[in-house]
Amino acid sequence: MRTVRFRFKDAMNKSFTISIDEPKDNLTYGDITTFTGYVTQNDIFRPFGNKVTEFLGAELVTVTRTSID
């Protein structure tokens, strides 16, 4: 499973993460900056009741799970 995690900071200087499962295979830095710019400029999330003010970074996480029988 693949997940992209976006880290932001709010107006009270608290950091938080938004995770999106199964991003497209050819995700680019441009895609990430478009999304994060939209989030910070359009006030669509209110973590802890505060405005999102800053994008801190993103990471792509790949998890492999193996059953143990």
C-alpha positions as CSV (number, residue, x, y, z in Angstrom):
1,M,0.0,0.0,0.0
2,R,1.2,3.5,-0.8
3,T,0.3,6.7,1.1
4,V,1.3,10.3,0.6
5,R,1.6,12.3,3.8
6,F,1.4,16.0,3.8
7,R,2.7,17.9,6.9
8,F,1.2,21.4,7.6
9,K,1.3,24.0,10.4
10,D,-1.7,25.9,11.6
11,A,-2.1,29.5,12.9
12,M,-1.4,28.4,16.5
13,N,1.9,26.8,15.3
14,K,0.7,23.2,15.7
15,S,1.7,20.7,13.1
16,F,-0.6,18.1,11.7
17,T,-0.6,15.5,8.9
18,I,-3.0,14.8,6.1
19,S,-2.6,11.3,4.6
20,I,-4.0,10.2,1.2
21,D,-4.0,6.5,0.3
22,E,-3.1,5.2,-3.1
23,P,-1.9,8.3,-4.9
24,K,-1.4,8.1,-8.6
25,D,1.8,6.4,-9.8
26,N,3.3,9.4,-11.5
27,L,2.8,11.9,-8.6
28,T,5.1,14.9,-9.1
29,Y,6.4,17.7,-7.0
30,G,4.1,20.0,-9.1
31,D,1.1,18.0,-8.1
32,I,2.1,18.3,-4.4
33,T,2.6,22.0,-4.6
34,T,-0.7,22.5,-6.4
35,F,-2.5,20.6,-3.6
36,T,-0.7,22.2,-0.7
37,G,-1.2,25.7,-2.2
38,Y,-4.9,25.0,-2.5
39,V,-5.1,23.8,1.1
40,T,-3.3,26.8,2.5
41,Q,-4.9,29.5,0.3
42,N,-8.6,28.3,0.4
43,D,-9.0,27.4,4.1
44,I,-10.6,24.0,3.4
45,F,-9.2,22.3,6.6
46,R,-9.5,23.6,10.1
47,P,-7.4,21.4,12.3
48,F,-7.7,22.2,16.0
49,G,-10.2,24.9,14.8
50,N,-7.3,27.0,13.3
51,K,-6.4,28.1,9.8
52,V,-3.7,26.2,7.9
53,T,-0.8,28.6,7.4
54,E,2.2,26.6,6.2
55,F,3.2,23.5,4.2
56,L,6.1,21.8,6.0
57,G,6.8,18.8,3.7
58,A,5.5,15.6,2.1
59,E,6.6,12.0,1.9
60,L,5.5,9.0,0.0
61,V,5.2,5.9,2.3
62,T,5.2,2.4,0.9
63,V,4.2,-0.5,3.2
64,T,4.6,-4.1,2.4
65,R,2.6,-6.6,4.6
66,T,3.3,-10.3,4.8
67,S,1.1,-12.8,6.6
68,I,2.8,-15.1,9.0
69,D,1.1,-18.5,8.9
